Amino acid sequence: MPLTLSERHYAKRHSFQLPLPSNRRFKTFREQLMQESFLVPDLTSVADSVGASTKTVTRLFKAETGMSYQDWRHQWRLLKAIELLSREMQVNDVSHWLGFSSDSAFIAFFKKQTGQTPLSFMKSNTVKLN
């Protein structure tokens, strides 16, 4: 029991919040986020779309969200993965939809972030009706 409590105390805590940048340059970006099929682009694409350098985008994201763009994008991908898996979408479909290079890359990402594989997550969150 003491070991379990100790492990729980030191376990990585994960925030399931995603602050949005408020800068006027990101107005279209924020609007696109509300679209069901929107896939968050890489840093270079965001920089091109807002007419700023990647350094400026990174600086603005850090100042306004507390995260670098890459960290913010990882958080978005995790939250979207949880949403899609909760809808019982197949792991390989989620991996493909989120733009991971392979299913194993997605599984490794998900496990690193949550401590469980996507399949384990789906099984533990399945409501059984009897």
Secondary structure as GFF3:
##gff-version 3
##sequence-region A 1 130
A	DSSP	alpha_helix	2	10	.	.	.	ID=ss1
A	DSSP	three_ten_helix	24	26	.	.	.	ID=ss2
A	DSSP	alpha_helix	27	33	.	.	.	ID=ss3
A	DSSP	alpha_helix	43	50	.	.	.	ID=ss4
A	DSSP	alpha_helix	54	65	.	.	.	ID=ss5
A	DSSP	alpha_helix	69	86	.	.	.	ID=ss6
A	DSSP	alpha_helix	91	97	.	.	.	ID=ss7
A	DSSP	alpha_helix	103	114	.	.	.	ID=ss8
A	DSSP	alpha_helix	118	124	.	.	.	ID=ss9
###
